[in-house]
Amino acid sequence: MEQIEFDYPAKRTVSKKAHVGVVGSGDMEVLLEPIAGATAHVSIRTSVNGFRDTWKAVMDRFFMNFDGAVRIEINDAGATPGNVLLRLEQAAEESKG
């Protein structure tokens, strides 16, 4: 089990919480919660060790288009990078209200 943390600049507030996905074999869940301030914080718990650089690349790509002040908690059970991006985009869309 590995714990990974990232922070990104934020420019706007987010209107509501979001929860997408489930933790299971080869899948993941994303919990997104609005926070005050000018930073987005990402906390990842993954069952697959040694992929920090991959996680960083996926999160960098997501935050190229998303600028909300949020706390994102990801609980991963071996999801692929494409699935990670899909779940993040689903959570962002759900948080729009």
C-alpha positions in Angstrom: 0.0 0.0 0.0 1.4 3.4 -1.0 0.3 6.9 0.0 0.9 9.7 -2.5 0.1 13.4 -2.1 0.1 16.3 -4.6 -1.0 20.0 -4.5 -2.1 22.1 -7.4 -3.0 25.8 -7.7 -6.8 26.6 -7.8 -8.6 29.6 -9.2 -12.3 28.9 -8.5 -14.6 27.5 -5.9 -16.5 24.2 -6.4 -20.1 24.0 -5.6 -20.6 20.5 -4.2 -19.0 17.2 -3.1 -18.8 14.2 -5.5 -18.2 10.5 -5.1 -17.7 8.3 -8.1 -16.5 4.7 -8.6 -16.0 1.8 -6.2 -12.9 0.2 -4.7 -12.6 -3.2 -6.1 -10.3 -5.4 -8.2 -8.9 -3.2 -10.9 -11.0 -0.1 -10.0 -11.0 2.9 -7.8 -13.1 5.6 -6.2 -12.7 9.3 -6.2 -14.1 11.5 -3.4 -14.0 15.2 -4.2 -14.8 17.9 -1.6 -14.8 21.7 -2.0 -12.3 23.5 0.3 -11.6 27.2 0.9 -8.4 28.6 -0.5 -6.3 28.7 -3.6 -5.0 25.1 -3.6 -6.3 21.7 -4.6 -4.9 18.8 -2.6 -4.8 15.2 -3.8 -4.4 12.2 -1.6 -4.0 8.8 -3.2 -4.0 5.4 -1.5 -3.0 2.7 -3.9 -2.5 -1.0 -3.6 0.2 -0.8 -6.4 3.6 0.5 -5.2 6.1 2.3 -7.4 3.9 4.3 -9.7 4.3 7.8 -8.3 5.6 9.2 -11.6 2.6 7.7 -13.4 0.2 9.2 -10.9 1.9 12.6 -11.2 1.6 12.5 -15.0 -2.2 11.7 -14.8 -2.8 14.3 -12.1 -0.9 16.9 -14.1 -3.0 16.2 -17.1 -6.2 16.4 -15.1 -5.2 19.7 -13.5 -4.3 21.3 -16.9 -8.1 21.6 -17.4 -9.5 21.6 -13.8 -8.8 24.6 -11.5 -11.2 24.0 -8.6 -10.2 24.4 -4.9 -10.9 20.9 -3.8 -9.6 18.0 -1.7 -9.5 14.8 -3.8 -9.2 11.4 -2.1 -8.5 8.5 -4.4 -8.7 4.9 -3.2 -7.1 2.7 -5.9 -7.1 -1.0 -6.4 -5.1 -1.1 -9.6 -7.0 1.1 -12.0 -5.3 2.0 -15.3 -4.3 5.6 -16.0 -7.2 5.9 -18.5 -9.7 4.8 -15.8 -8.2 7.2 -13.3 -8.7 10.1 -15.7 -12.3 9.0 -16.5 -13.2 8.9 -12.8 -11.6 12.3 -12.1 -13.5 13.8 -15.0 -16.8 12.2 -13.7 -16.2 13.6 -10.2 -15.4 17.1 -11.7 -18.7 17.0 -13.7 -20.7 15.8 -10.7 -19.3 18.6 -8.5 -20.7 21.2 -10.8 -24.1 20.7 -9.4 
